[in-house]
Amino acid sequence: MTRDSDTGKFSSEISDEEIVEFFESGERPFHSANEVADYFDQKRETAHRRLERLARKGEIEKVKLGPRSVVWWRKHATKSNST
């Protein structure tokens, strides 16, 4: 997992699936862009762009908690049981 030092972009070695797996393997279902950036050794801005893209694709969701606070979580499909 490397970063292009000139552009700050995630290298092609880090797939969307790896980012999604990070959300699924954690102790809690949500993370900040800073946490994702730290885990993958990337800049926060780069992680934020990737998270935004995954949200547009419907892989994850986000919620704004305050003026500068956003958390992201893995969207899980759930089925309701009809009785």
N, C-alpha and C positions, 0 to 999 in steps of 0.2 A: 504494500500500500504506500504509494509514493505520490508526491505532489510535484508538478512542474513549477519550479521556483520562480520562473519569469511570469507566469500567468496566474498562479495560485489555484489552478484547476485540478480537480481530482484526476488522477491518471486513469487510463483505461483499465488498469488492474482492479479498480474498485467498481463493482457492478451495482446496479440498482438493487439486485437481490441481496447483496451483502449488507447494504444499508437497511433494507427491510428486515433481514435476519437479526441485525443489531437490536431492533425494536422488539423482536420476538424472544430474544434470548436474555433480556435484562430482568432485573428483579422487580421493575415496575414498568407499566405499559407506555409511559410517556418520557420524552427527552427534549432538551433544548438544543438549538443549533450549536451552542458551545460544546455540549456534551458529545454530539456527533462529530464535531470538528476535532475535539481532543482524542476521541477513540480512534479516528482514522488519520490523525496527525495532519490535519488540514487547517486552513484559515476558516474562521467563522463565516465569513461572507460566502466562501465557496460551498461550505456545508449548507448554508441557507438556500443558495440557488438550487442545489440538488434536492433539498427537501421540498421546495416550492414545486419543482418539476414532478416529484413523486406525488405530491398532493394533487396537481392537475391531472395526473394519470389515475387518480383514485386509489393509489397504493397506501397512502397515509392521510391523516387529517390533521388539522391544526386548530388551535383556539388561542385567541388573544386574551391574555389575563390582565393586561394593563397597557399603558402607553408604549412601553418598550419590552413587554414580556409576552413571549409566545412559546407554547409547548406543542410538540408533535406527537402523535401516537399512531400505532398500527391499526388500521381499520379491519375489524374482524367480522366476517359474515356470521350472523346468528339466525337461528330458526326458532320461531315460536312454536310451542307445542299446543295444538288444538285439542280440546277435550270435548 
